[in-house]
Amino acid sequence: MIAYSISQPYLDSASENRWFDFGGDTVIRSDRYIRLTPDRQSRQGWMFSRVPLTATNWQVEIEFKIDGQGTLHGDGMAIWLTKQRATKGPVFGFMDKFEGLGIFIDTYKNNRGNPAFPYVMAMLGDGQVSYDQAQDGKPNELAGCSARGIRGASVATKARITYFQDKFLSLDLQYKSDLSWTSCFTVEASEEQSINIPTVAYLGVSAETGELSDNHDIISIDTYSLYNKAPTDQVPISRGSGRKTNSKAGKGAAYNRGGDDGSGGWLWFLFKIILFLALVVAAYIGFTAFRASQKRRF
């Protein structure tokens, strides 16, 4: 799905990107990264898709890097699928009281308690409830896991979000030296817990620093439309399991990707347009020949 994917060199010859907007303190280095924040205090940056994601079942895979010079660091970054877009605010650089999904990679512990940090968690916002900054989002948490080593990792760090509408939401992380995927969580919809992301939602990433800082870089984003959900008995319910998996599909999902960049759908659409035009031309030629033959007869 090309409208929700981005990779080097990020910008076209006019120094723009057709599908994404950038804002805040974001800086783009076309041969390396999209830097949402530099390793400086009190910075915020974001990038958001210009077109809403309307697919009902999808997967988003983001390669990113978080690192910096200090021994203390913060605050973290977030991945968004929300009705709102491109709005600077206090929640990892984006607005509070959002409507949709936020996944937070929090690198600094405020008053959370037991979990080791960095901590990764999901929140489903209803447009009214605020993110609890003081408790690092604990009251808002849908599911999450500790991810020690995700900051300053020596290998490519990735997050892979898989969503089937009204069925389940899962998150897998890659940050360990063997490049294996670690299941952070899988949450199935139930009578007690609905998994409803807005059917029209913008894809975005944001980051924020405060008194502590880090570089927060986006390397690439790949988005896929999915179909052919796995049977229910293949979808485990797991909240913050932190287990490893070498499965390419990830825990809780068995599916076929609907094309790596949407090219198959575009080619089929183009073929239908060409076929339609050919039929129109053939009909016109046939009609012209018929009129000419009628004139010769009379």
N, C-alpha and C positions, 0 to 999 in steps of 0.2 A: 504494500500500500504506500505508494510513493509520496502521497500528500502528508504522511505522518512519519516519514523516515528521513534521516539526514546523515551525511558522512562527509569526509574531506573531499573537496576543499571548502565545503559549507556555503560559499557565496558564488554567484555568477560573475560575469565580466563587468556588470554594473554595481558590484559590491552589495548585492541584495540576495535574499533567498525567497523563492517563489512561495514556499509553503510555511515558513516560520517567521515570526517577529521576535526581536530581541530587545531587552530593556534593562534599566538599572545600570549597574556597573559591569555588565557583560562585555567582554572583549573577545574577539575572534582572531585566532591565529590559524590561517587557512591550511597550513601544513601539519598542525598538531592537535588543536583543541578549540572548544568553545568554553572560555573561562567565565563562569558565572560570578565568581568573586575571586579577587586576588588574596594573597596572604597578608591582608591588612585589616585593621579594625573597622567596624561599623560599615560594612559593605553589603549590598543586596543586588542580586541579578536574577534574571529570568529569561526563558524562551518559551513561546507558546505557538501551537499550530494555528494557522489562519483559518483552516477549515475544520468544522467539528467532525469528530469520529462518530459515524452512525452505524457501524457494524455491530451486530448483536453479540457475536462471539469473536474474540480477538486475543492476540498476544503481542506484548511490547517488550522488546529486549534493548536495554540501554547499557552501553559501555561508558564507564565514568572513572574518575580518579580523584581521590581526596588525599591531600598531603600538605605539608608546610614545614616551616623551620622550628617552630616552638615545641617545647615539651608539653605545654598545655595548649589545647586547640578547641575550636568550635566554629560555628554552632552546628552546622550540618546542612543537608539538602533534602529536597522533596520532589516526588514525582506526582503529577496531578492528572486527573481526568474529571473535569468539572464543567458546570454550566458557565461559570465565569472564566475570564481569561485576561492575561496581561495586566494584572492589577497588583501593584506593589503593596506589601503589607507586612504584618508582624509574625506570620507563620512561615518560617524558613524563607522569607522574602516574598511571600504571596499573602493575599488577603485572608482575614479571619472570617468565620461564619460562611464558609464556602459550601456549595452544594455539589456533592459528588465524592470521588475517591481521592484521598491523599495518602501517599506512602512516604514516611519520614525516616531518613537515615540520620539519626541524632548522635552526634559525636561528643556531646558534653552533658554530663549528668548534673541536674539541678537538685531536685529533691525526690528522686524516683524511688530510692530504696534498693531492693535486692538485685535486679538484673545488671549484668556486666554491660558496660558501654564500649564501643558504639552499640546502639540499640535500634532495631528497625521495626517499625510498626505501621499498621494500616488504620485509617479512620474513615468512616463514611459520614460525611457532613450533610446536615439537612437544611443548611442555610440559616439556622437560628442558633445552634449551639457553638460556643467558642472553644477553641483549642486551649487546653489547660497548660499554660507555659510553666507554671510553678512546679507541677508534678510531671513534667515531660510527657504530657498527653495520656497519663495512665487512666483517667476516667473516660477518655475517648476511645480507648484501644479496642479495635475489632479483633486483632491478632497480631503477634509479633515474635521477635526472636533476638537474642544477643548475636552480635557479629564481630567479635574481637578479631582484629586483623584486617578488617575491610578498609580501614584508613591506613595509608602508607604501604599498601600491598605491593609486592615486587612483581606481581603478574597483573594481567588485565582484570579489572573488577567489573562485574556485570550484575544487573538485576533483570529478572525475567518475570513479567506479570502475565498470568493467563486468566481469562475471564469467559465464562459461559453464562449468558443472561439468565437470571433467576435460578441458576444451578450451583456454581461454585466460583471462588476466587482463590488463586494460589500465587505464591511468590517464591522463586528460587534465586539463590545468590551464588556467584562465582567469585572467590577471592583467595582461595587457598592454592598452595604451590603446585598441587597435582592437577589443577584446572578442573576439578570435579565440581558439580553443581550441588549445593546444599539446600535442602528444602527448609525454607523459613516458616511457612505456614500454608495450609490449605483449609479453607472454610467452606462448608456446604450450606446452601440455603435450607432453612427449615421453618417450621411454624414459629419458633422462638426467635429466629434470626434470618431476616431477609437480606439478600445480597442484590441490591438494586442500584446500579450506576446509571445516571441519566442517559437516555437513549441518544441524546445529542450532547456530546461532551467534548471539550477541547483538551488536547494532550499538551502537557507542559512540564517543565522542570525549573526549579528555583533553588536558590541557596542564600545563606545569610551568615554574616560574622558579627560579633559584638565586641566585647572587651578582648575576647580570644578570637583567633582567626585561622584560616586554612585556605589553600587553593581548592576550589571546587570546579572540576573540569568535566565537560561532556565530550566524549570521543565520537560516539555514533549512536543513532537510534534506528532500530528496525521494527516495523510494525506489520503484522500479518492478520489477515482475516482467517478465521478457523471454522471448520465444520466437522461433522462425524464425531460427536462426543462419545467418550468411553462409556461402557455399561456402569451402572451405579456401584457394582461390587469392585470396580477398579479404582474408585475414587475414595481414598481414605480421608477421614475427618481428622485433621491435625492442626492444632493451634500452637505454633512456635516449637515445632519438633526439632529443628536444627539438624536433621539427619542428612547424610550424604546420599546423592543419587547420581549415577552416571547416565541416566536416561536422557536422551536428547529432548524428549517431550516434556520432561519434568514430572514431579509427583502430581498425581491426581488428574492427569490429562492424557488422552490418546486421541489424536486428531490428524487431519491433513491440513497443511497450510494452503491457503488459497492463493498461491503465487507469492514469490519473494518480494516483488515490487509492484504487483498488480498488472504486469505487462500482458499476461494472458487475457485478462478481461478487456484491456484496451485494444488488443489485436482483434479479438472477436467482435468488439463494437465497431472497429474500423472496417473489418470485413463485411459486416452487415450494411454499413453505410455505402461502401463501394458497390456491393451487390444491388442495393436499392437504386443507386444512380445508374448502374448499367441497365437495369430493367426500364427505368424512365427513358433513357436514351434509345433503347431498342423499341419501346412503344412509340416514341416520337418518329423514329425512322420508318417504322411500319405504317404509321398513320400518314406520313408524308408520301410514301410510295403508293398507298391506297388512293389518296386524293389525285395523284398524278395519273394513275391508271384510269380513274373515273373521268378525268378531263379528256383523255385520249379517246375514250369510248364515245363521248358526246361532242 
